[in-house]
Amino acid sequence: MSVIRCFLLLVSSVAVLTGCARKNSAASDSNRRPITIAIAGDIDSFNPLFAEDVTAGEINDLLFPGLVGSSFDTSKGMLIYTPLLARSWEFKAEHCDLLFHLRSGAMWSDGQPVSARDVQFSYELYGDPEVGSVRQGSVSGLRGWQGKPDITRSVEILDDTTVVFHFEMASPSQLFDAGLPILPAHVLAAIPRKELRTHEINRSPVVSGPFRLERWTPLEGVILASNPSSTLPFPARASSLVFRVVPEYRTRVSQLAAGEVDVVADIRPEDAGTVSASAVRLVATPGRDYDFLGWNNIDPALFQKSGGKTVRPHPLFGSAPVRRALTMAIDRASIVKSYLGSYGHEATGGISPLFKWAYNDTLKPLPFDRAGAAALLEQEGWRDSDGDGILEKNGKRFSFSLKVSAGNALRNAVATAVQQQLHDVKVEMTIEQVERGTFWDNLTARRYDAWLAGFSVPLQMKLDDLWGSDLAKYPFNVTGFRNARVDSILAASRRLQNETDGASLWKQFQDILSEEQPCTFLFWIDSITGVSTRVRGTSIGILGTTHEAWNWSLENQARDRLAQAR
């Protein structure tokens, strides 16, 4: 019996176990039917301290609510915070202290009340180096005491339902940083911290959210059941969500079309027309994801040999005019039209148009100008002196290998188009596919000369990780781009009380990237999710596929609730 078939039998049991008394009622059977989400891979952790996978993060948000919830205001392009575990909050001490009033009646799934001690203890774990949480950076803005972190003092308990966060300074990220998932202190305090990552509690967590973890079968799937004791914000309307592991993309799409699953994320633009049908609706979310051609601004060989101490310009890509020439030689608009259609648009920099208050809409993409690109390269000393069709300078040919993560059909197609367009200006580029894990390891170590990759920008305008000049501190500054003015903008943005006060700074930031071209920004790509028309109440969008999934229900469930109300 196949893995998938076994899991289908497991899923079927969810409806049977809860409905024996009324199994002849079609409406009751429908109410107990799970909503099924097809996912590409397994979940890495059911503990928010350690979950790195996007889907795992979304699941943990349904199990462990934070002090605040959020929505995204598309008209303004910014996060709006809403009460969740906290019923209200207020800023004090010139915006350096953030006081939360917890709602009463919130309970853990084992019957214990949720309290301010849970909030404080959760942040102790997030900040403890021995725990090694992937969210450790979120506590960096909290006030230190005598130069050292002390969470018990920087997250202070006033009483069981009141807690205050003491920050070093006012910043736009305070509510974001105070919104991490809250964990049960009465359960986790008894576990040695170095054992938390692998402890059995992660397979049967005590939760407070609208769902609870009913079953996890590694490599097959996850069942979340409605948590009847939740008040954060209430027990989920759907009886259960099933996350079914379906590794093959084509299989996920075909199961959606056949009605075997209800939700599939990351539909490819080229499949949108065939997936859309009377039983499936498509939800296209404006992009936070961009693809780019990365040019290593620094010499990778010297950087590696010196252990990161020697930083010199790359022999090919160390010059801003050369990088501008490469961008001008590539027809980005044509690439978008050919491969993304209406689901993408040309990118000009590292801030998405989604963030309307920060986006520089006066900045235009560099033109596709083959003659202008050739002239710039010649000004920089690159000429085809020997007539072999490849530019050279001081005996060095303008020839390099572009690394691409294996298995990504879109990026492979784009790489082939770029290869031909650069050939037209006498730049020789070969394409090398690299296994995904190896690709990212080498990329963050800055071992590659050039590559094609993609990043997702954060919901908060905190871009130090991508653009900060401290290359030891910021491994995701993969191009090795260093700019003093950018550093000053990043620093100034952290000192603002209101995020939108930094609009002019971020527009300057985009001007600098446009001038320097540390990479060639290709396009912003929309996220496309296919959803069965039977599923109601979804808010799929900027904040994820299962955002506020406690509101989800099936068509008959929604009709039955309306009948009960009448």
C-alpha positions, 0 to 999 in steps of 0.5 A: 500500500502506498504512503499516500493511500495510507494517509488517505485512509488516515484522513478518512478516519477523522470524519468517522471517529467523530460521527458514529452516532449520526453517520447517516446524516449527509450534512453531519458527515460534511461538517466533519470532513477535513479541509485538506491542504497539499504541501510539498514537504514535511514539517520541521518542528511543532515548536515556534522556537525552532520552526524554520519552514514557512508551512511549519511557521503558519501551523505554529501560529494556529497552535500558539497565538501571540500577544497581537494578531495582524492584518495587512492594509493593502491601501497603505501597504503596512501591517495593522496590529489587532488584539489576540492574547492581549486585549489592549496595549499602550506605550509609555516612557517615550515609547520605550516601554510597551505595556500589555493587558492580557485577556482573561479566560485564555486557557492552555489545552491541559486546562491551565490558564495562560498568564503573564509568566508564559509571556516572560518565559517564552521570551527567555527561551527565544533569547537564550543562546543555549536554546538556539531559537531561530527567532533569537534576533527578535529579542535584540531590541530589548533593554539590557542590564549592565550591558547584558541581556536579562529577559526577566527584567526587560519583559517584566511581570506586573501581575498575572494579566499585565506585562511590560516590554522594556526596549532600548529605544523606540522603533517601528518593530516593537509590536512586531517583536512583541508578537512572537508565539507564546509558549506554556511555561508550566510545561517547558520549564521542567525540560532542560533547555538544551533538550527542547529542540528534540523533546517529545513535547514537540510531538504532542504540544500543549497549546492555546490556539484555535487548533490542536495537533491531533496527529503527525505522521512524518513524511505523510502529513499533519492533522490539526483538530479544532481546539474546543477550549481556545479563546484565542480567538475561538475554537476553529470553525472547521473540525480539522485541517489536514496538511498532506505531504505531496512532494510532486508539484504536478500531483498537487495540482492534479489533486486540486483539480480532481477535488482530492485536496482543497488548497494548493499554494505556489501555483506556477503562472504558466498553470494558472489558466489550466488550474482555474475552473468552476470548482477552483478559484485562484487567489493571486497575492501581490509579490513580496518575492523577487528574483534577481541575478546576483553579481558578487561585488567582492572577490570570492577567492580572496574573501575565502582565503582570508577568512573574510578579512580581505575584501576587494572588488570582484575582477568582473563585477566589482565595478558599478558601471559594469553591473549597470551595463549587465542590467541594461543588456538584459530585457527584463520586461520581455522576460516578465511578459514571456514567463509570468504574464500578468502574475509579475512585473519588472523590479527596480530595487529591493522594496516591493510596490506592495509597501506603498508608503516606502516604494519609490514610484518615481524610479524607473527601471534601467532601459533595455539598451544593448548599445548603451550596455556595450558602450559602458563596458567599453568605457570600463576597458572591456574590448574584444581585442582578439576578435573571438566574440568575447570581451577581455580586459588585461588578458582576462575574458569576461566569462563566468558561470551562473549558478542556479538551484536545480529543479526550478523550471522558471529560473532555468528558462530565465537563465537561458534567456539571459545567457543569449542576451549577454552573448549579444554584448560579447559576455560569455555566460555558462549555466550550472545547476546546483543541488538546492542545499549546496546552492544556499550554503555556498551562496551565503558563504559568498563562494559564487561569482554569479547566480540566479536566486530569489528572496522574500522581503520581510513584512517589517521594513528591516533590511539590514540582513540583506544590505548591511555592510557588516559581511560577518554579521549579515550572511544574506548580504550575498552580493557583498555590497557595502555602502556607507550611506545605505548603512546610515539609512538602515541605522536611522530607520531603526530609531524611528517611532513610526515606520512611515516616518522613514519613507524618504529614507527608503526612497533614497535607499532605492535610488542608491541601489538603482545607481550601484546595481549590486545585483540585477533585479528581475521581477516581483512575482505574485503568489498564486494559491488555488482554493476549492470553492467549497472552502469559505472564510479564507483570508489567503494573502500577504500574511500566508496561506492559512492566515486566520484559518480558524475562520475556514469552513466548508460550504455545508458548514457555513450553510448549517451555521446560518440555519442555526442562527435563524 
